């Protein structure tokens, strides 16, 4: 095995990829930042002094991925087609887990971009929380998967900081396919329902990305009635009534008095939804 970043004289150089064929390449990386339970609680409740912690860390991670070539000397400048940053608040372990995925169609891989995104997102989480907790610890940064390129695909077998056999339990239970949690009756042709989505940091804070429930379960057929119905099922949905959380009905901005009907799509999201 040879080190491609060394030339025949043993000097560092940038690898020439001009003759490589273009292919779809993707990489995912993960890491975490450990913190005190009370710090994690403040983050979850939006009570930290610097403001919107997860949204800021997400933007920082995306920006870092796009500028990896400026940070790592021999990396190529890449035209990334996708950078996504996801967070999971692990209350049992008292930490925030960070995952980054990068993608492009090109001649070189995006592993370093994914790893850089995770690293900078974790550093930003530290910066945003350090006023209340200077004992935080960043760790476990590693490559999870990569696809494409001459070297083939890679899948990490056993991440050391996670229980690979256990999935985080949703805060609202019900029948549904993977990645979707339902409240009440699932939407179908015979029984149309409201479709509710939670975007950006709300998805991580609530542990739910999408759910559905019938209109007749609401005390009033409007956004305010929907919020009340959700809170009656799980108190964590009370954060939807915070002033900074926005709502859209069928992609049109809405307020509590906005009427809703069966088969409407309602989305809740923070002011910043990058990534």
N, C-alpha and C positions, 0 to 999 in steps of 0.2 A: 504494500500500500504506500502511495506517495502523497505528500502534502502539496496540493495544487497551488497554494499561495506562495510556494518557493520556486524560484527558477533554478537552472542547472548550476548556478554559482551559490545557491543557498540564500539568495537575496529575496526579500519579500516583494511581490509584485501582484498587480491585479490580473486575474485570469481573463484571457481573451475568449469571449463567448460568441463572437461574431459568426462562427461556422456551425454553431449548435442549432438544431431545429427548434422552432417554437412549439411549446406545448402548454396545456393547462396545468398550472402548478398551484398547490394549496398547502398551507401548513397551519397547525394549531399548536399553541403553547399555553402552559398554565403556571400558576404560582399562587402564593397567598401572603397575606400580612396578618400576623397574630397581634391581638390587642386585648386590653382588659375588657371584661364583660360589660362594665359600665360605659366604656368607650363605644363598643359595638351597639349598645342600646341607644346612645346619643346619635350615632350615625343613622340607625334605623328610624329614629323618630325625627330626624332632621334638626337636631338640637345643637349641632356643632357650630362654633363661632364663625368659621369661614364660609358657611352656607352650603351650597349644593355639592356635597362631596362626591357622590358617584358620577354625576354628570361631568364634573370637572375632570375626574380621573379618566373617564371614558374619552373625552376630547384629547387629553394629554396622551393617552395610549395610541389613539388614531394618528395624532400628529407625529409621535415618535416613530411609528411604523413608516410613515411617508418620508422621514428624514434619517432613516437608519444609515444611509451612505455617508451622512455628515458626522456620524458618531463612531461608526466602526470603519477603520481606515480603508480596507480593501473591498468593501461591499460596493456593488453597482447601484447606481440610481435607477430605481424601478418605477414603472407606471402601474401601480397597484390598481386593480379593478374593484377590490373589496378589502375593507378592514372592519372587523367587528370586535367589540369588547363586551364581554359578559361578566357579571358579578354574581356571586352567591354568598349570602350572609349565613355562615355556619354558627348558629348560636351554641351548639354543643361543644364545638372546639374553640369558640370565641375568636373567630377570624373571618376575614373576607377572602374568598377564593376568586381568582381572576383568570379568565380565559380569553385568549386573543386568536382570531383566525384571519389569515391574509391570503389573497388569491390574485393571480394574474395569468395572462397568456403571454409567455415569454421564454427566454433562453436560459434563465437561471432561477434557482429556487428562492423561496420566501421564508425560510426557517428563521433567519436572523431578524427579519422584520417582525415576525410573530413574537419571538423572544424579547426583542427590544420593546415592543408594545406592552407586554406583560410587566417588564421591569419598570418602565416609566409610569405605568398606571399604578403599580404598587408604591413607587416613590411619591407619587402625587397623593395617594391615600395617606401616606405618612405625613406629608406636609400639611394636608388639610386637617389632620387629627392631632398633630403634635402639641397643640396648645393644651390639651387635656391628658395626653398620654405619650410620654417620651420613651417608654419601655417597649414600644411596638417592635416587632421583629419580622423582617421579610425573609421568605424562604421558599424552598421547593420549586424554584423556577426551572422548567424543563420543557422539552419538545414532546408533544403528545402524538402528533401524526404529521406526515408529509406525503404528498402524492405528486406524481409527474417527474419527468426528468430521467436521465440515463441511469441513475442509481436506483430507480424504482421506488416503490412505496415503503413507508415505515409506519409502524404502529407500536407505541410504547406498551409494554405488556402489563406492568403493575406499578402505577404511580405510587410512590412511597408515602405520600401524605393524605391519601384518600382511601376509604373503604370502597373498593370497586364493586362490591356485591350489594351495597346499599344505596338506594336512590333517596333523595330528600323527599319527605312526605309533604304533599300539598296541604295548604292550610284550609282548603275547602274540599270536601270529598264528594265523590259521585261517580257515576258510570262515565266512561269516556275513553278515547284513544290516547295513546302516548302523546304527551305535550299539550293536552287539553284537559281542563277540569271543568265539570259541569255542576251547576247548582240547580236542583229540580229536574225538570224534564229536558232531555236533549232535543235540540232542534231537528225536525225532519219535515217532510212534505205534509204529513197529516197533522202535525202539531207545531206550527211555526213559533219561533221564540226570538227573544232579543239576543243578539250576539255582542258580548262585551269583551273588549281587548284592553290590556294594560301594557303600555309601551315604556321603553327605555328603563330608567332606574326603578319605576314602579313594578316592573316585571320581577326584578330581583328582590325588592323589599317585600312584596306580597307573596312571592313564590308561585305566582299564577300568571300565565301569559294570555289565556283566553278562557272564557266560560260562557254558558248560555243559561237562560231561565225564561219561563213563560211570562208574558205581560200581565196575566191575571194574578200573579203572585205579588204585584206591586200595589201599595196602598193608593198611589196616584200615578197616572200614566205620564210621568215626566222624569227628567234627569234626577230631580230631588227624590222622587219616589224610588228610583232605582238605587240610589245611594243608601237610602234607609233600608231597603230590602237586603242589600249586601251586608250592611252592618249587623242586621238581625241574625245573619248566619255566621259572621265572623267579625269580631271587634277590630281586627286589623284594617278592615276596609274603611274605618273611620278617617283614615288619612286622606281619603278621596275628597273630604270636605275642607281640607286645608286650602287656604287661599291661593297657594302657588300651583295647585294641581288643576290642569285645564281639561276640558271635555269637548269632544266633537261628536255630532250625530251625523252619520253618513258623510263624514269628512267636512262637515260644516260646523264651525265653532258654536258651542251651546252653553247655556246657563241652566241653573236648577229648574227654572220654569219652562224650559224647552220641552214640548210634548214629544213622546216617542210612541211608536207603534210596533206591532209584531213584524219581524224580519228586518228591523232597523239594526244598524251596526253602530255601537257606541264605543268610543275609545277614550281612555283616560291617560294623560301623559303630563310630564313636567314641562316647563318652558323650553328646555333644551333636550332634544331627542336624537342628537348625533350618534351615529354608530348603530 
